[in-house]
């Protein structure tokens, strides 16, 4: 009984952290994404990765919803690479360009096949679009700058300072 209770408490903590990770509140978006990336990197066959975060983003007045959405979108994009790309290289970048916050996830995997009218896109891609739309951002997928693969990019208009 004690083991079951302990497991239930652990599961509840996991659910609470998944709803809103403490690292996001305590350390901010950059550290929360990096912590999740490092956790994902412990899984078998995780691609070699490079993570870049522009510290100027910490000075932006992003709402809690924007931060959580950016975090969730970044994690979903990373999970898509792990599940579908068969990549050996992965880059995630969060940067500030003038009045735009850019979140990009790029891999050298098998590439992205756009859904045809007869084939619907997965729920994950739709979730990414809807989360981005909810915070006033746009998302796009295109060919990676690597010789193969996909680049996911989110653009969020922001006011610097």
N, C-alpha and C positions, 0 to 999 in steps of 0.2 A: 504494500500500500504506500509506503514511504517513497519507494522508487517511482511509482506512478505519479505521486504528487509532485515530486521533484522534477520529473519529466514534463508534467503539465505546466509548472511554473516556468521552466526553461522555454517551452513552446510559447507561452504567453509573452515572455520577454522578447523572443524573436519576432513575434507578431507586432508588438509595440514598436520595436526598433525599425521594422519594415514600414510601418505607417509613417513614422517620422524619426529618422536616425538621430541619436543624441550628438554624434559628431558634427552634424549639420548645424545644430544650435550652438554647440560649444566652440568648435574650431572653424566653422564656415564651409562654404561650398567647395573650395579647392581641396581642403584636407579631407572632407567627407568623400569626394570622388576618388582621391588618392587612396584612402583607406579601403574603399570597396574594390578598387583596381588591384591593390595588393592582395586582398582576400581572394579575388577571382584568379589571380596569378598562381595560386597554390593548387588549382585544379589541373588534372592531367592534360597534356597537349595544349596548354595555354600558350598563345603566341608570344614571341619576344615583343616587349612593348616600350614605348617612350611616352611620358606624360609631361605636358607643359601647361602651366597655369599662370596667367598674368595677374600679379599681385594687385594691380590697379583696380581689379574687379571688386576687391574688398572695400573700396571707397565708394562704390555705387550704392545707391539706396534701393536695393532690390527688396521687394516684399517677401514675406515668408512663403507665400504661394509661388512666386517666381523662383526662389531658391530651391524649394522642394521639387518643383516641376523640372527645373534644369538638372537637378540631381537624378530624378527618376528617368528623365529622357536619356541622360548620359549612360546610366546603368542599363537601360533597355537596349540602347545602341551597342554597348559593349557585349551584352548577352547575345544579341543578334550575330555579331561577329563570331563569338565562340560557338554558337549552335549551328550556323549556316555557312560560314565563309571558308572554313578549312584553311585559315590563314597561318602564316609563320611569322608575320610582322603586323603590328598594330600601333597606331599612334592616336592619342587623344589630346586635344588641345582646346583650352578655354582662353580666349584672348579678347582684348578690347581694341577695336579699330574705330577711331573717331567716335561716332554715336551708335556703334553696334557692338553687342556682345556676340561673339562667334564661338559656338561649341561644335567641334568637329571630331569625328571618329573615322579613321581611315585605315584600310587593311590592304593586304596584297593577296587576298583569297580568290575564290572562284568567280567573284563578281555577282552583281545583282540583276535579277531578271525582273523587269517591270511587269506587273500584272496585266494580262490582256483583258478585254471586256468579258470574255468567257470565264476567266479565272480570277476570282476575287483575291485581293491582297489579304495577308494575315491580320489577325486582330492586333498583333504587336505594332505593325506599321500604322494602322489606324489610331491606336492609342498614342503613338508618338505625335501624329498630326494633331489630334484633339488636345493633348496636353500643351503642345506648342501654341495652338490657336487660343487656348484659354488664357495665356499670358501675353498675347500679342506678338508671338514669334512665328516665323515661317521655317519649314524644314524642306530639305531637298536631298536627293540621292543622285550621284553621278559617278562616272568612272574615277577611280583612284589615280593619283599621280604616279603610283607604282606601275609596273608593267601589267599588272592585273589587279583586280579587286574593286572595292567600292569606297566612296567617300560620302559619309552622312554629314550634313551640315545644318545647324540651326542658327538663325539670325534673329536676335532680339534687339529691337531699337531701345536705346538707353540714353539717359542724360548724364554725362560725365560730371564728376564732382558732386 
